[in-house]
Amino acid sequence: METLRYLNKEQNSNERQYISDLWKEQIEIYGQEIEFKSNLSEISDMNPLYGEDQSSGYSDSKKLLVQLVLNNDAFMLAKFGIVADADLNGVIHPVHFNILFGTSSEPKAGDLIKLTEYGSDRINFPKRGATVYELTEVRDEFEINALGGHYVWFFKAKRVDFSFETNSFGSGDGNNPIDDNDKIEEQSKDNNFNYDLENPCDHTNIYGEY
């Protein structure tokens, strides 16, 4: 008859709760505050042409504590110039998440996060501000699942492209730096067509509502 097995989950619940509390405490001490938007889209309602569900969009943003590991931007030379991409890894404790979004709620691929606190002191803020990332992978199993337990959500995210979906953050201020010494940039502000002010049409929409 089995009397002692270290990974027996019927006997190590206290130890696993202690590890979960340590994760929670670590995030509360070393974490950063972000704005989190949950993706409300459903596959059945997805627009196959644009790959978006404009009618669903995103929830209102809520402030959440997470632990982040940012990777450096990766610059790629593409056909039409240099493309900057970036990614990050992070940790969300389910207790923090469930308080905001309800019991048994889960972060998922497609949700958006805005690094509000991290970007609040950027040079020349607010011209340069918080960047926005889209979650690409969320899982509760990792290489460090002590005692075979499941304690936190591990997620990966990439810098998001601009989206016209309802209530989206957009691309974020941090993705659009302006060179104050660029004469072409200054001229473009005065001479280019201003869509918002000079557009003669009403009810224009990228999805074809004219």
ZIRACOR-V725556 format. One record per pair of residues at least 4 apart in sequence whose C-alpha atoms are under 8 Angstrom apart, sorted by the first residue. I is the first residue (numbers start at 1). J is the second residue. D is the distance in whole Angstrom. If there is no record, write none. Layout:
BEGIN
{{I,J,D} {I,J,D}}
END
This chain:
BEGIN
{{6,12,7} {6,147,8} {7,12,7} {7,147,6} {7,148,7} {8,12,6} {9,13,6} {12,16,6} {13,17,6} {14,18,6} {15,19,6} {16,20,6} {16,146,8} {16,147,7} {16,149,6} {17,21,6} {18,22,6} {19,23,6} {19,146,8} {19,151,8} {20,24,6} {20,151,5} {20,152,8} {21,25,6} {22,26,6} {23,27,6} {23,93,7} {23,151,7} {23,152,7} {24,28,6} {24,93,6} {25,29,6} {26,30,6} {26,31,7} {27,31,4} {27,32,8} {27,65,7} {27,66,6} {27,67,6} {27,91,8} {27,92,8} {27,93,8} {28,65,7} {30,67,7} {31,65,6} {31,66,5} {31,67,4} {31,68,7} {32,65,5} {32,66,6} {32,67,6} {32,68,7} {32,117,7} {32,118,7} {33,63,6} {33,64,6} {33,65,5} {33,66,7} {33,115,7} {33,116,7} {33,117,6} {33,118,8} {34,63,6} {34,64,5} {34,65,6} {34,66,7} {34,113,6} {34,114,6} {34,115,5} {34,116,5} {34,117,6} {35,61,6} {35,62,5} {35,63,5} {35,64,6} {35,113,6} {35,114,5} {35,115,7} {35,116,6} {36,61,5} {36,62,5} {36,63,6} {36,64,7} {36,111,7} {36,112,6} {36,113,5} {36,114,7} {37,58,6} {37,59,5} {37,60,6} {37,61,5} {37,62,7} {37,111,6} {37,112,5} {37,113,6} {38,58,6} {38,59,5} {38,60,8} {38,61,8} {38,107,7} {38,108,8} {38,110,8} {38,111,5} {38,112,7} {39,57,6} {39,58,5} {39,59,7} {39,110,6} {39,111,5} {39,112,7} {40,56,5} {40,57,6} {40,58,5} {40,59,7} {41,45,7} {41,46,7} {41,53,6} {41,56,5} {41,57,6} {41,58,8} {42,46,6} {42,53,8} {42,56,8} {45,53,6} {46,51,6} {46,52,6} {46,53,5} {47,51,5} {47,52,5} {47,53,6} {48,52,7} {52,165,7} {53,57,6} {53,165,7} {54,164,7} {54,165,5} {54,166,6} {55,165,7} {55,166,7} {56,165,8} {56,166,7} {57,165,5} {57,166,4} {57,167,6} {57,168,7} {58,111,8} {58,165,7} {58,166,6} {58,167,5} {58,168,6} {59,167,7} {60,167,7} {62,100,7} {64,96,7} {64,97,7} {64,100,8} {65,92,7} {65,96,7} {66,90,7} {66,91,6} {66,92,5} {66,93,8} {67,90,5} {67,91,5} {67,92,7} {68,88,7} {68,89,6} {68,90,4} {68,91,7} {69,88,6} {69,89,5} {69,90,6} {70,87,7} {70,88,4} {70,89,7} {71,86,7} {71,87,6} {71,88,6} {72,86,6} {72,87,8} {73,84,6} {73,85,6} {73,86,4} {73,87,7} {74,84,6} {74,85,5} {74,86,6} {75,82,7} {75,83,6} {75,84,5} {75,85,6} {76,82,6} {76,83,5} {76,84,6} {76,85,8} {77,81,6} {77,82,5} {77,83,6} {78,82,6} {78,83,6} {85,158,7} {85,159,6} {86,158,6} {86,159,5} {87,133,8} {87,156,7} {87,157,6} {87,158,4} {87,159,6} {88,156,6} {88,157,5} {88,158,6} {89,154,7} {89,155,6} {89,156,5} {89,157,6} {90,154,6} {90,155,5} {90,156,6} {91,152,7} {91,153,6} {91,154,5} {91,155,6} {92,96,7} {92,97,7} {92,152,6} {92,153,5} {92,154,7} {92,155,8} {93,97,6} {93,151,7} {93,152,5} {93,153,6} {94,98,6} {94,106,8} {94,151,8} {94,152,6} {94,153,7} {95,99,6} {96,100,7} {97,101,6} {97,102,8} {97,105,7} {97,106,7} {97,107,8} {98,102,5} {98,103,5} {98,104,7} {98,105,6} {98,106,8} {99,103,7} {101,105,6} {107,111,7} {107,138,7} {107,153,8} {108,135,7} {108,136,8} {108,137,7} {108,138,6} {109,134,7} {109,135,5} {109,136,5} {109,137,5} {109,138,6} {110,134,6} {110,135,5} {110,136,6} {111,134,6} {111,135,5} {112,132,7} {112,133,6} {112,134,5} {112,135,6} {112,169,8} {113,132,6} {113,133,5} {113,134,6} {113,135,8} {114,130,6} {114,131,6} {114,132,4} {114,133,6} {114,169,8} {114,172,8} {115,119,6} {115,130,5} {115,131,6} {115,132,6} {116,120,6} {116,129,8} {116,130,5} {116,131,8} {117,121,8} {117,130,8} {118,130,7} {119,128,8} {119,129,5} {119,130,4} {119,131,7} {119,174,8} {120,125,7} {120,126,8} {120,129,6} {120,130,7} {121,125,6} {121,129,8} {122,126,8} {122,128,6} {122,129,6} {123,128,7} {124,128,6} {125,129,6} {126,173,8} {127,173,7} {127,174,8} {127,177,7} {127,178,8} {128,173,6} {128,174,5} {128,175,8} {128,176,7} {128,177,6} {129,172,7} {129,173,5} {129,174,5} {130,172,6} {130,173,6} {130,174,5} {131,159,7} {131,171,7} {131,172,5} {131,173,6} {131,174,5} {131,175,6} {132,159,6} {132,160,6} {132,169,7} {132,170,8} {132,171,6} {132,172,5} {132,174,8} {133,157,6} {133,158,5} {133,159,4} {133,160,5} {134,157,5} {134,158,5} {134,159,6} {134,160,5} {135,155,7} {135,156,6} {135,157,4} {135,158,7} {136,155,7} {136,156,6} {136,157,5} {136,158,7} {137,155,5} {137,156,5} {137,157,7} {138,153,7} {138,154,6} {138,155,4} {138,156,7} {139,153,6} {139,154,5} {139,155,6} {140,150,6} {140,151,7} {140,152,6} {140,153,5} {140,154,6} {141,145,7} {141,150,6} {141,154,8} {142,154,8} {145,149,5} {145,150,6} {145,151,8} {160,171,6} {161,170,7} {161,171,5} {162,170,5} {162,171,4} {163,168,6} {163,169,8} {163,170,5} {163,171,7} {164,168,7} {164,170,7} {171,175,6} {172,176,8} {173,177,8} {178,185,8} {179,185,7} {180,185,8} {180,186,8} {182,186,7} {183,187,6} {184,188,6} {185,189,7} {186,190,7} {187,191,6} {187,192,8} {188,192,5} {193,198,7} {194,198,6} {194,199,7} {195,199,5} {201,210,8} {202,210,7} {203,209,7} {203,210,5} {204,208,7} {204,209,6} {204,210,5} {205,209,5} {205,210,7}}
END
